[in-house]
Each structure stands twice: as C-alpha cells, then as structure tokens.
Amino acid sequence: MTTLSTHVLDTTSGRPAQGMRVMLWSADSLLAEGETNADGRLREFPALEQGAYTLGFHVADYFRAQGAELPDPPFLDVVPIHFGVSAQGHYHVPLLASPYAYSTYRGS
C-alpha cells in the first residue's frame, strides 16, 4: 500500500499554512480534497496505486484569507504538483509557498 501526505509552509510568514485547500487528482478524477491543519499538514488521502497524480494547492485563496492584496488574476492561483507513484511506501509532497513563488520536493 502507498500512502500520501503533504505539508504546506507559508514562506511570507515563516509559519505553517493552516486552512489551505488541497485537492488530489488522478487523470481527470478528483480523489480527495481537504484543508491543511494548524501544523500545515494534510494526511487524509486514499491509498494510492502506481500511476500519475496531481495535488492542487489553492494558494491565492489562502493568501487572500491571510490579508494579502493580490492582483486579479493572481500570479499564482492553484499550484499543481504533478508526481508519479512507482513503488509502495510513503510519499510526502511538501510545498513552500508565497504569493509569487513556490518550491516542492519529495519529503520523508
């Protein structure tokens, strides 16, 4: 079985991004959605099989809720992270985000 988790850090404040909406897609099917907790984490995802997936992070909505003034349309709206699952185990996909930049990597 393969499990998935994510962690979002707000790099403008240096804190976890609590309340960011995250969606998990496989091809064109929505598999799960939720919001990050007080620690910026989300772990409520279904078990994954080998294949291609996309996590969609709603960064513009999050930063607007934090009081950031963003242009319309925002530079970053929903940040998609496309990743592949090729082996069983745990996949952790963190996101470091600001209104104008983001970074990700495969975590542990």
Backbone hydrogen bonds in HBPLUS format (Angstrom, degrees):
<---DONOR---> <-ACCEPTOR-->    atom                        ^
c    i                          cat <-CA-CA->   ^        H-A-AA   ^      H-
h    n   atom  resd res      DA  || num        DHA   H-A  angle D-A-AA Bond
n    s   type  num  typ     dist DA aas  dist angle  dist       angle   num
A0089-GLY N   A0001-MET O   3.38 MM  88  6.45 149.1  2.49 119.8 127.4     1
A0048-LEU N   A0002-THR O   2.84 MM  46  5.15 167.3  1.86 146.5 150.7     2
A0003-THR N   A0089-GLY O   2.91 MM  86  6.42 149.0  2.01 150.6 160.7     3
A0091-TYR N   A0003-THR O   2.84 MM  88  6.12 163.2  1.87 150.5 155.7     4
A0005-SER N   A0091-TYR O   3.01 MM  86  6.54 142.3  2.16 153.8 161.9     5
A0093-VAL N   A0005-SER O   2.97 MM  88  6.42 161.9  2.00 155.7 156.4     6
A0006-THR N   A0042-LEU O   3.02 MM  36  5.41 150.5  2.11 151.3 159.5     7
A0042-LEU N   A0006-THR O   3.04 MM  36  5.41 154.0  2.11 145.2 144.6     8
A0095-LEU N   A0007-HIS O   2.85 MM  88  6.26 156.4  1.90 158.8 161.3     9
A0008-VAL N   A0040-GLY O   2.76 MM  32  5.07 159.3  1.80 141.8 147.9    10
A0017-ALA N   A0008-VAL O   2.91 MM   9  5.44 171.7  1.92 139.8 138.9    11
A0009-LEU N   A0095-LEU O   2.90 MM  86  6.38 158.3  1.95 159.3 166.6    12
A0097-ALA N   A0009-LEU O   2.93 MM  88  6.24 169.9  1.94 175.4 178.2    13
A0010-ASP N   A0015-ARG O   2.79 MM   5  5.47 160.1  1.83 168.9 171.0    14
A0014-GLY N   A0010-ASP O   2.79 MM   4  5.71 136.6  1.98 146.7 160.9    15
A0011-THR N   A0097-ALA O   2.87 MM  86  5.65 156.2  1.93 143.8 150.6    16
A0019-GLY N   A0036-THR O   2.98 MM  17  4.96 162.3  2.01 123.0 128.4    17
A0036-THR N   A0020-MET O   3.01 MM  16  5.34 148.7  2.11 133.5 141.6    18
A0058-HIS N   A0021-ARG O   3.02 MM  37  5.43 174.6  2.02 165.2 164.7    19
A0022-VAL N   A0034-GLY O   2.81 MM  12  5.53 160.5  1.85 163.9 166.2    20
A0034-GLY N   A0022-VAL O   2.96 MM  12  5.53 150.7  2.05 153.2 162.2    21
A0023-MET N   A0056-GLY O   2.96 MM  33  4.99 151.2  2.05 133.8 143.2    22
A0056-GLY N   A0023-MET O   2.77 MM  33  4.99 158.3  1.81 146.8 153.6    23
A0024-LEU N   A0032-ALA O   2.82 MM   8  5.19 166.4  1.84 153.3 152.8    24
A0031-LEU N   A0024-LEU O   2.80 MM   7  5.53 162.7  1.83 153.2 158.3    25
A0025-TRP N   A0054-THR O   2.77 MM  29  5.04 159.6  1.81 152.6 159.2    26
A0054-THR N   A0025-TRP O   2.92 MM  29  5.04 152.1  2.00 140.8 143.9    27
A0026-SER N   A0029-SER O   2.95 MM   3  5.30 157.8  2.00 149.8 156.8    28
A0029-SER N   A0026-SER O   2.83 MM   3  5.30 170.2  1.84 139.8 142.2    29
A0037-ASN N   A0041-ARG O   2.86 MM   4  5.38 159.7  1.90 141.7 145.6    30
A0040-GLY N   A0037-ASN O   2.81 MM   3  5.08 160.6  1.84 117.7 121.1    31
A0045-PHE N   A0043-ARG O   2.92 MM   2  5.77 133.8  2.13 107.9  94.0    32
A0051-GLY N   A0085-VAL O   2.97 MM  34  5.31 149.6  2.06 136.0 144.7    33
A0085-VAL N   A0051-GLY O   2.81 MM  34  5.31 166.5  1.83 160.8 165.3    34
A0053-TYR N   A0083-PHE O   2.87 MM  30  5.50 164.7  1.89 170.9 175.8    35
A0083-PHE N   A0053-TYR O   2.96 MM  30  5.50 162.7  1.99 146.3 151.9    36
A0055-LEU N   A0081-ILE O   2.95 MM  26  5.15 159.8  1.99 141.1 144.7    37
A0081-ILE N   A0055-LEU O   2.82 MM  26  5.15 159.1  1.86 153.0 160.0    38
A0057-PHE N   A0079-VAL O   2.90 MM  22  5.02 170.1  1.91 141.1 142.4    39
A0059-VAL N   A0057-PHE O   2.98 MM   2  5.67 129.3  2.25 107.7  92.8    40
A0079-VAL N   A0057-PHE O   2.79 MM  22  5.02 151.5  1.87 151.3 148.8    41
A0062-TYR N   A0058-HIS O   3.28 MM   4  6.45 157.7  2.33 142.2 148.7    42
A0059-VAL N   A0077-ASP O   3.02 MM  18  5.73 112.0  2.50 152.4 169.0    43
A0063-PHE N   A0059-VAL O   2.90 MM   4  6.14 170.2  1.91 159.8 161.0    44
A0060-ALA N   A0077-ASP O   3.13 MM  17  4.66 170.0  2.14 133.6 135.5    45
A0064-ARG N   A0060-ALA O   2.90 MM   4  6.05 159.1  1.95 154.1 160.1    46
A0065-ALA N   A0061-ASP O   3.03 MM   4  6.18 155.0  2.09 144.1 150.9    47
A0066-GLN N   A0062-TYR O   3.07 MM   4  6.42 127.4  2.36 138.3 152.9    48
A0066-GLN N   A0063-PHE O   3.10 MM   3  4.89 132.4  2.33  90.0 103.5    49
A0068-ALA N   A0063-PHE O   2.94 MM   5  5.42 157.4  1.99 157.6 150.1    50
A0067-GLY N   A0064-ARG O   2.94 MM   3  5.10 158.7  1.99 106.4 112.9    51
A0107-GLY N   A0092-HIS O   2.79 MM  15  4.90 156.2  1.84 147.7 149.2    52
A0096-LEU N   A0103-SER O   2.92 MM   7  5.19 166.6  1.94 155.7 159.0    53
A0103-SER N   A0096-LEU O   2.95 MM   7  5.19 143.0  2.09 144.2 152.3    54
A0098-SER N   A0101-ALA O   2.90 MM   3  5.30 147.3  2.01 168.5 162.5    55
